[in-house]
Amino acid sequence: MGYDFVTWGAFACVLSALGGVFSWLAWRRRGLAAAIRGLGWSVLPIAAWLTGTLRLVASLAGDVGHWAIGLVFSPVVWLGIVLAGVAVVLFGVSGAMRAKGIGTRERKREQLPPKQRGTKASGAGLDGMDDIEAILKKHGIS
């Protein structure tokens, strides 16, 4: 136990004392149930100090703060964000193009999966009639 342990202990006691004051105010304004709940919150800083969690939370908060500052003020990070956005747009555009059949090469019937062979057999009809015909043929209706 060193200086650092005592410093964190003092910080935890101050937080608990402030919680006690707010608990007393809650008792005066809202009753005993609110005060008991406030006391429950008030002992948590001391419990966090004794278990080492208070120091962990402070360390995490500091690391997240440094990361956020680096994120906001770093042009390299913003370039990475822009490139990630460009990638998302490119994936979306390519998916839309594939869905509409734009920019794709027509595969031979043998290269198509069995599910698509019936729909591509009669050519590339734009009105969807070949799909309907394939479904009807599949069910034995001609």
Backbone as JSON Lines, residues from 0, in Angstrom:
{"i":0,"aa":"M","n":[0.85,-1.17,0.0],"ca":[0.0,0.0,0.0],"c":[0.9,1.24,0.0]}
{"i":1,"aa":"G","n":[0.67,2.05,-0.96],"ca":[1.51,3.23,-1.06],"c":[0.69,4.49,-1.15]}
{"i":2,"aa":"Y","n":[1.38,5.48,-1.61],"ca":[0.79,6.81,-1.75],"c":[-0.42,6.77,-2.68]}
{"i":3,"aa":"D","n":[-0.3,6.02,-3.77],"ca":[-1.37,5.95,-4.74],"c":[-2.64,5.33,-4.12]}
{"i":4,"aa":"F","n":[-2.48,4.32,-3.31],"ca":[-3.62,3.67,-2.66],"c":[-4.35,4.65,-1.74]}
{"i":5,"aa":"V","n":[-3.57,5.45,-1.01],"ca":[-4.17,6.43,-0.1],"c":[-4.88,7.52,-0.88]}
{"i":6,"aa":"T","n":[-4.31,7.95,-1.99],"ca":[-4.94,8.98,-2.82],"c":[-6.29,8.5,-3.34]}
{"i":7,"aa":"W","n":[-6.31,7.28,-3.87],"ca":[-7.57,6.73,-4.37],"c":[-8.57,6.55,-3.23]}
{"i":8,"aa":"G","n":[-8.08,6.2,-2.05],"ca":[-8.96,6.06,-0.89],"c":[-9.6,7.38,-0.5]}
{"i":9,"aa":"A","n":[-8.81,8.45,-0.53],"ca":[-9.34,9.77,-0.22],"c":[-10.41,10.17,-1.24]}
{"i":10,"aa":"F","n":[-10.12,9.88,-2.51],"ca":[-11.08,10.2,-3.57],"c":[-12.38,9.42,-3.36]}
{"i":11,"aa":"A","n":[-12.27,8.14,-3.01],"ca":[-13.46,7.32,-2.76],"c":[-14.25,7.84,-1.56]}
{"i":12,"aa":"C","n":[-13.55,8.27,-0.51],"ca":[-14.24,8.8,0.67],"c":[-14.97,10.1,0.35]}
{"i":13,"aa":"V","n":[-14.36,10.94,-0.47],"ca":[-15.02,12.19,-0.86],"c":[-16.28,11.88,-1.67]}
{"i":14,"aa":"L","n":[-16.18,10.94,-2.61],"ca":[-17.36,10.56,-3.39],"c":[-18.45,9.99,-2.49]}
{"i":15,"aa":"S","n":[-18.06,9.16,-1.52],"ca":[-19.05,8.58,-0.61],"c":[-19.67,9.65,0.28]}
{"i":16,"aa":"A","n":[-18.89,10.62,0.72],"ca":[-19.43,11.7,1.55],"c":[-20.43,12.54,0.75]}
{"i":17,"aa":"L","n":[-20.09,12.83,-0.51],"ca":[-21.04,13.56,-1.35],"c":[-22.33,12.75,-1.53]}
{"i":18,"aa":"G","n":[-22.17,11.43,-1.71],"ca":[-23.35,10.57,-1.82],"c":[-24.17,10.6,-0.54]}
{"i":19,"aa":"G","n":[-23.5,10.67,0.61],"ca":[-24.22,10.76,1.88],"c":[-25.01,12.05,1.99]}
{"i":20,"aa":"V","n":[-24.42,13.14,1.53],"ca":[-25.14,14.43,1.55],"c":[-26.37,14.36,0.66]}
{"i":21,"aa":"F","n":[-26.21,13.8,-0.53],"ca":[-27.35,13.68,-1.43],"c":[-28.4,12.71,-0.88]}
{"i":22,"aa":"S","n":[-27.96,11.7,-0.18],"ca":[-28.89,10.77,0.46],"c":[-29.71,11.48,1.54]}
{"i":23,"aa":"W","n":[-29.06,12.31,2.32],"ca":[-29.77,13.07,3.35],"c":[-30.8,14.0,2.7]}
{"i":24,"aa":"L","n":[-30.39,14.68,1.6],"ca":[-31.33,15.55,0.89],"c":[-32.5,14.75,0.31]}
{"i":25,"aa":"A","n":[-32.19,13.56,-0.2],"ca":[-33.25,12.72,-0.73],"c":[-34.21,12.28,0.37]}
{"i":26,"aa":"W","n":[-33.68,11.99,1.57],"ca":[-34.54,11.62,2.7],"c":[-35.48,12.76,3.06]}
{"i":27,"aa":"R","n":[-34.95,13.97,3.05],"ca":[-35.77,15.14,3.41],"c":[-36.85,15.4,2.36]}
{"i":28,"aa":"R","n":[-36.53,15.19,1.09],"ca":[-37.48,15.54,0.03],"c":[-38.39,14.4,-0.39]}
{"i":29,"aa":"R","n":[-37.85,13.16,-0.43],"ca":[-38.62,12.05,-0.99],"c":[-38.85,10.9,-0.03]}
{"i":30,"aa":"G","n":[-38.28,10.93,1.13],"ca":[-38.57,9.88,2.11],"c":[-37.44,8.88,2.31]}
{"i":31,"aa":"L","n":[-37.73,7.92,3.19],"ca":[-36.73,6.97,3.63],"c":[-36.26,6.03,2.51]}
{"i":32,"aa":"A","n":[-37.15,5.62,1.65],"ca":[-36.77,4.69,0.57],"c":[-35.73,5.32,-0.34]}
{"i":33,"aa":"A","n":[-35.91,6.6,-0.69],"ca":[-34.94,7.3,-1.54],"c":[-33.6,7.44,-0.82]}
{"i":34,"aa":"A","n":[-33.63,7.69,0.5],"ca":[-32.4,7.83,1.26],"c":[-31.63,6.51,1.32]}
{"i":35,"aa":"I","n":[-32.32,5.42,1.5],"ca":[-31.66,4.11,1.55],"c":[-31.04,3.77,0.2]}
{"i":36,"aa":"R","n":[-31.75,4.06,-0.86],"ca":[-31.18,3.85,-2.19],"c":[-29.95,4.71,-2.38]}
{"i":37,"aa":"G","n":[-30.0,5.97,-1.94],"ca":[-28.85,6.86,-2.04],"c":[-27.66,6.36,-1.23]}
{"i":38,"aa":"L","n":[-27.92,5.8,-0.05],"ca":[-26.83,5.24,0.75],"c":[-26.21,4.03,0.05]}
{"i":39,"aa":"G","n":[-27.02,3.27,-0.64],"ca":[-26.49,2.16,-1.42],"c":[-25.52,2.64,-2.48]}
{"i":40,"aa":"W","n":[-25.89,3.72,-3.15],"ca":[-24.98,4.31,-4.14],"c":[-23.76,4.93,-3.47]}
{"i":41,"aa":"S","n":[-23.93,5.42,-2.26],"ca":[-22.84,6.1,-1.57],"c":[-21.71,5.16,-1.14]}
{"i":42,"aa":"V","n":[-22.01,3.93,-0.85],"ca":[-20.95,3.0,-0.43],"c":[-20.23,2.36,-1.61]}
{"i":43,"aa":"L","n":[-20.76,2.51,-2.8],"ca":[-20.11,1.92,-3.97],"c":[-18.71,2.47,-4.25]}
{"i":44,"aa":"P","n":[-18.44,3.79,-4.12],"ca":[-17.07,4.25,-4.36],"c":[-16.04,3.62,-3.43]}
{"i":45,"aa":"I","n":[-16.39,3.42,-2.17],"ca":[-15.44,2.78,-1.25],"c":[-15.26,1.32,-1.63]}
{"i":46,"aa":"A","n":[-16.33,0.64,-2.01],"ca":[-16.22,-0.75,-2.45],"c":[-15.35,-0.84,-3.71]}
{"i":47,"aa":"A","n":[-15.53,0.1,-4.63],"ca":[-14.73,0.12,-5.85],"c":[-13.26,0.38,-5.54]}
{"i":48,"aa":"W","n":[-12.99,1.24,-4.57],"ca":[-11.61,1.52,-4.16],"c":[-10.97,0.28,-3.55]}
{"i":49,"aa":"L","n":[-11.68,-0.38,-2.66],"ca":[-11.12,-1.55,-1.97],"c":[-10.89,-2.73,-2.92]}
{"i":50,"aa":"T","n":[-11.68,-2.83,-3.97],"ca":[-11.5,-3.93,-4.93],"c":[-10.6,-3.55,-6.1]}
{"i":51,"aa":"G","n":[-10.17,-2.29,-6.18],"ca":[-9.31,-1.84,-7.28],"c":[-10.08,-1.43,-8.51]}
{"i":52,"aa":"T","n":[-11.38,-1.5,-8.45],"ca":[-12.22,-1.16,-9.6],"c":[-12.23,0.33,-9.89]}
{"i":53,"aa":"L","n":[-12.12,1.15,-8.84],"ca":[-12.13,2.6,-9.03],"c":[-10.96,3.04,-9.9]}
{"i":54,"aa":"R","n":[-9.81,2.49,-9.63],"ca":[-8.61,2.83,-10.42],"c":[-8.77,2.31,-11.86]}
{"i":55,"aa":"L","n":[-9.34,1.12,-12.02],"ca":[-9.57,0.56,-13.34],"c":[-10.51,1.44,-14.16]}
{"i":56,"aa":"V","n":[-11.61,1.88,-13.54],"ca":[-12.58,2.73,-14.24],"c":[-11.94,4.06,-14.64]}
{"i":57,"aa":"A","n":[-11.14,4.62,-13.75],"ca":[-10.46,5.88,-14.07],"c":[-9.47,5.69,-15.2]}
{"i":58,"aa":"S","n":[-8.76,4.58,-15.19],"ca":[-7.81,4.29,-16.26],"c":[-8.52,4.1,-17.59]}
{"i":59,"aa":"L","n":[-9.63,3.37,-17.59],"ca":[-10.4,3.19,-18.82],"c":[-10.95,4.51,-19.34]}
{"i":60,"aa":"A","n":[-11.45,5.33,-18.43],"ca":[-11.99,6.64,-18.84],"c":[-10.88,7.5,-19.45]}
{"i":61,"aa":"G","n":[-9.7,7.47,-18.86],"ca":[-8.58,8.22,-19.41],"c":[-8.18,7.71,-20.78]}
{"i":62,"aa":"D","n":[-8.13,6.39,-20.94],"ca":[-7.77,5.82,-22.25],"c":[-8.8,6.15,-23.31]}
{"i":63,"aa":"V","n":[-10.08,6.07,-22.96],"ca":[-11.13,6.42,-23.92],"c":[-11.05,7.91,-24.28]}
{"i":64,"aa":"G","n":[-10.76,8.73,-23.29],"ca":[-10.6,10.17,-23.55],"c":[-9.45,10.45,-24.5]}
{"i":65,"aa":"H","n":[-8.31,9.8,-24.29],"ca":[-7.16,9.99,-25.19],"c":[-7.49,9.5,-26.59]}
{"i":66,"aa":"W","n":[-8.2,8.37,-26.68],"ca":[-8.59,7.85,-27.98],"c":[-9.52,8.84,-28.68]}
{"i":67,"aa":"A","n":[-10.49,9.39,-27.95],"ca":[-11.46,10.32,-28.55],"c":[-10.77,11.59,-29.02]}
{"i":68,"aa":"I","n":[-9.82,12.09,-28.22],"ca":[-9.09,13.29,-28.64],"c":[-8.28,13.0,-29.9]}
{"i":69,"aa":"G","n":[-7.63,11.83,-29.93],"ca":[-6.89,11.44,-31.13],"c":[-7.8,11.27,-32.33]}
{"i":70,"aa":"L","n":[-9.0,10.79,-32.11],"ca":[-9.96,10.61,-33.2],"c":[-10.39,11.95,-33.78]}
{"i":71,"aa":"V","n":[-10.65,12.89,-32.91],"ca":[-11.18,14.18,-33.36],"c":[-10.11,15.02,-34.05]}
{"i":72,"aa":"F","n":[-8.9,15.0,-33.55],"ca":[-7.88,15.93,-34.02],"c":[-6.84,15.32,-34.94]}
{"i":73,"aa":"S","n":[-6.96,14.08,-35.33],"ca":[-5.95,13.45,-36.17],"c":[-6.44,13.38,-37.62]}
{"i":74,"aa":"P","n":[-5.72,14.02,-38.55],"ca":[-6.13,13.93,-39.95],"c":[-5.97,12.51,-40.51]}
{"i":75,"aa":"V","n":[-5.03,11.75,-39.98],"ca":[-4.84,10.38,-40.44],"c":[-6.07,9.54,-40.09]}
{"i":76,"aa":"V","n":[-6.6,9.74,-38.89],"ca":[-7.8,9.0,-38.49],"c":[-8.98,9.4,-39.37]}
{"i":77,"aa":"W","n":[-9.12,10.66,-39.66],"ca":[-10.22,11.11,-40.52],"c":[-10.08,10.55,-41.93]}
{"i":78,"aa":"L","n":[-8.84,10.42,-42.41],"ca":[-8.63,9.79,-43.71],"c":[-9.08,8.34,-43.67]}
{"i":79,"aa":"G","n":[-8.79,7.65,-42.57],"ca":[-9.25,6.28,-42.42],"c":[-10.77,6.18,-42.4]}
{"i":80,"aa":"I","n":[-11.42,7.13,-41.73],"ca":[-12.89,7.14,-41.68],"c":[-13.47,7.39,-43.06]}
{"i":81,"aa":"V","n":[-12.86,8.32,-43.81],"ca":[-13.33,8.6,-45.17],"c":[-13.17,7.37,-46.05]}
{"i":82,"aa":"L","n":[-12.02,6.69,-45.94],"ca":[-11.8,5.5,-46.75],"c":[-12.78,4.38,-46.38]}
{"i":83,"aa":"A","n":[-13.1,4.25,-45.1],"ca":[-14.1,3.26,-44.7],"c":[-15.46,3.61,-45.3]}
{"i":84,"aa":"G","n":[-15.81,4.89,-45.33],"ca":[-17.06,5.32,-45.95],"c":[-17.08,5.04,-47.45]}
{"i":85,"aa":"V","n":[-15.95,5.27,-48.1],"ca":[-15.86,4.98,-49.53],"c":[-16.05,3.48,-49.77]}
{"i":86,"aa":"A","n":[-15.46,2.66,-48.92],"ca":[-15.62,1.21,-49.06],"c":[-17.08,0.8,-48.92]}
{"i":87,"aa":"V","n":[-17.78,1.38,-47.97],"ca":[-19.19,1.06,-47.77],"c":[-20.01,1.45,-49.0]}
{"i":88,"aa":"V","n":[-19.73,2.63,-49.54],"ca":[-20.45,3.08,-50.75],"c":[-20.15,2.15,-51.92]}
{"i":89,"aa":"L","n":[-18.88,1.76,-52.09],"ca":[-18.53,0.86,-53.19],"c":[-19.22,-0.5,-53.06]}
{"i":90,"aa":"F","n":[-19.27,-1.04,-51.84],"ca":[-19.98,-2.3,-51.64],"c":[-21.46,-2.14,-51.98]}
{"i":91,"aa":"G","n":[-22.06,-1.04,-51.59],"ca":[-23.47,-0.81,-51.89],"c":[-23.74,-0.67,-53.38]}
{"i":92,"aa":"V","n":[-22.88,0.08,-54.06],"ca":[-23.05,0.27,-55.51],"c":[-22.88,-1.06,-56.24]}
{"i":93,"aa":"S","n":[-21.86,-1.83,-55.86],"ca":[-21.65,-3.1,-56.55],"c":[-22.8,-4.07,-56.3]}
{"i":94,"aa":"G","n":[-23.35,-4.07,-55.09],"ca":[-24.5,-4.93,-54.81],"c":[-25.72,-4.53,-55.62]}
{"i":95,"aa":"A","n":[-25.94,-3.22,-55.75],"ca":[-27.08,-2.76,-56.55],"c":[-26.88,-3.1,-58.03]}
{"i":96,"aa":"M","n":[-25.64,-2.98,-58.49],"ca":[-25.36,-3.3,-59.89],"c":[-25.56,-4.79,-60.16]}
{"i":97,"aa":"R","n":[-25.11,-5.64,-59.23],"ca":[-25.28,-7.08,-59.41],"c":[-26.76,-7.44,-59.38]}
{"i":98,"aa":"A","n":[-27.52,-6.78,-58.52],"ca":[-28.95,-7.09,-58.43],"c":[-29.68,-6.75,-59.72]}
{"i":99,"aa":"K","n":[-29.23,-5.7,-60.41],"ca":[-29.87,-5.28,-61.66],"c":[-29.21,-5.9,-62.89]}
{"i":100,"aa":"G","n":[-28.12,-6.64,-62.68],"ca":[-27.45,-7.29,-63.8],"c":[-26.59,-6.32,-64.6]}
{"i":101,"aa":"I","n":[-26.23,-5.21,-64.04],"ca":[-25.4,-4.22,-64.74],"c":[-23.93,-4.53,-64.44]}
{"i":102,"aa":"G","n":[-23.12,-4.57,-65.49],"ca":[-21.69,-4.76,-65.3],"c":[-21.28,-6.18,-64.97]}
{"i":103,"aa":"T","n":[-22.15,-7.13,-65.19],"ca":[-21.79,-8.53,-64.95],"c":[-21.71,-9.25,-66.29]}
{"i":104,"aa":"R","n":[-20.9,-10.28,-66.33],"ca":[-20.79,-11.07,-67.55],"c":[-21.82,-12.19,-67.48]}
{"i":105,"aa":"E","n":[-22.42,-12.48,-68.63],"ca":[-23.41,-13.54,-68.7],"c":[-22.68,-14.88,-68.66]}
{"i":106,"aa":"R","n":[-23.05,-15.73,-67.73],"ca":[-22.42,-17.05,-67.62],"c":[-23.18,-18.04,-68.51]}
{"i":107,"aa":"K","n":[-22.45,-19.05,-68.92],"ca":[-23.1,-20.1,-69.71],"c":[-24.06,-20.87,-68.81]}
{"i":108,"aa":"R","n":[-25.01,-21.52,-69.42],"ca":[-26.03,-22.23,-68.67],"c":[-25.43,-23.3,-67.77]}
{"i":109,"aa":"E","n":[-24.35,-23.93,-68.2],"ca":[-23.74,-25.0,-67.43],"c":[-23.04,-24.44,-66.18]}
{"i":110,"aa":"Q","n":[-22.64,-23.18,-66.22],"ca":[-21.93,-22.6,-65.09],"c":[-22.88,-22.07,-64.01]}
{"i":111,"aa":"L","n":[-24.13,-21.94,-64.35],"ca":[-25.09,-21.42,-63.39],"c":[-25.44,-22.48,-62.35]}
{"i":112,"aa":"P","n":[-25.76,-22.05,-61.15],"ca":[-26.26,-23.02,-60.17],"c":[-27.57,-23.63,-60.67]}
{"i":113,"aa":"P","n":[-27.9,-24.87,-60.26],"ca":[-29.12,-25.53,-60.77],"c":[-30.38,-24.71,-60.55]}
{"i":114,"aa":"K","n":[-30.43,-23.94,-59.5],"ca":[-31.63,-23.16,-59.21],"c":[-31.87,-22.09,-60.27]}
{"i":115,"aa":"Q","n":[-30.79,-21.56,-60.87],"ca":[-30.94,-20.47,-61.83],"c":[-30.99,-20.94,-63.27]}
{"i":116,"aa":"R","n":[-30.75,-22.22,-63.53],"ca":[-30.72,-22.7,-64.91],"c":[-32.08,-22.56,-65.58]}
{"i":117,"aa":"G","n":[-33.14,-22.79,-64.84],"ca":[-34.46,-22.69,-65.44],"c":[-34.84,-21.28,-65.78]}
{"i":118,"aa":"T","n":[-34.36,-20.31,-65.0],"ca":[-34.75,-18.93,-65.26],"c":[-33.91,-18.3,-66.35]}
{"i":119,"aa":"K","n":[-32.71,-18.79,-66.6],"ca":[-31.85,-18.18,-67.62],"c":[-31.91,-18.95,-68.94]}
{"i":120,"aa":"A","n":[-32.65,-20.06,-69.0],"ca":[-32.63,-20.92,-70.17],"c":[-33.2,-20.24,-71.4]}
{"i":121,"aa":"S","n":[-34.22,-19.45,-71.26],"ca":[-34.88,-18.88,-72.42],"c":[-34.33,-17.51,-72.8]}
{"i":122,"aa":"G","n":[-33.24,-17.06,-72.22],"ca":[-32.67,-15.77,-72.56],"c":[-32.92,-14.77,-71.46]}
{"i":123,"aa":"A","n":[-32.56,-13.55,-71.73],"ca":[-32.68,-12.5,-70.72],"c":[-33.92,-11.67,-71.0]}
{"i":124,"aa":"G","n":[-35.08,-12.15,-70.61],"ca":[-36.31,-11.41,-70.79],"c":[-36.45,-10.33,-69.73]}
{"i":125,"aa":"L","n":[-36.86,-9.15,-70.12],"ca":[-36.96,-8.04,-69.19],"c":[-38.3,-8.0,-68.47]}
{"i":126,"aa":"D","n":[-39.29,-8.72,-69.0],"ca":[-40.62,-8.61,-68.4],"c":[-40.88,-9.67,-67.33]}
{"i":127,"aa":"G","n":[-39.96,-10.62,-67.11],"ca":[-40.12,-11.63,-66.07],"c":[-40.96,-12.82,-66.49]}
{"i":128,"aa":"M","n":[-41.38,-12.9,-67.75],"ca":[-42.2,-14.0,-68.2],"c":[-41.43,-15.32,-68.19]}
{"i":129,"aa":"D","n":[-40.12,-15.25,-68.44],"ca":[-39.34,-16.48,-68.44],"c":[-39.28,-17.09,-67.04]}
{"i":130,"aa":"D","n":[-39.31,-16.26,-66.01],"ca":[-39.34,-16.78,-64.64],"c":[-40.66,-17.5,-64.37]}
{"i":131,"aa":"I","n":[-41.74,-16.92,-64.84],"ca":[-43.06,-17.52,-64.64],"c":[-43.16,-18.83,-65.41]}
{"i":132,"aa":"E","n":[-42.64,-18.84,-66.64],"ca":[-42.66,-20.07,-67.44],"c":[-41.85,-21.17,-66.77]}
{"i":133,"aa":"A","n":[-40.71,-20.81,-66.19],"ca":[-39.87,-21.82,-65.53],"c":[-40.58,-22.4,-64.31]}
{"i":134,"aa":"I","n":[-41.28,-21.56,-63.57],"ca":[-42.03,-22.05,-62.4],"c":[-43.16,-22.97,-62.84]}
{"i":135,"aa":"L","n":[-43.87,-22.57,-63.89],"ca":[-44.96,-23.41,-64.4],"c":[-44.44,-24.75,-64.9]}
{"i":136,"aa":"K","n":[-43.31,-24.76,-65.62],"ca":[-42.74,-26.0,-66.12],"c":[-42.28,-26.89,-64.95]}
{"i":137,"aa":"K","n":[-41.78,-26.27,-63.92],"ca":[-41.32,-27.02,-62.76],"c":[-42.47,-27.78,-62.1]}
{"i":138,"aa":"H","n":[-43.66,-27.21,-62.14],"ca":[-44.84,-27.82,-61.52],"c":[-45.65,-28.64,-62.53]}
{"i":139,"aa":"G","n":[-45.12,-28.78,-63.73],"ca":[-45.79,-29.62,-64.73],"c":[-46.92,-28.94,-65.46]}
{"i":140,"aa":"I","n":[-46.97,-27.63,-65.41],"ca":[-48.02,-26.89,-66.12],"c":[-47.37,-26.22,-67.3]}
{"i":141,"aa":"S","n":[-47.98,-26.45,-68.52],"ca":[-47.35,-25.85,-69.68],"c":[-48.25,-24.91,-70.42]}
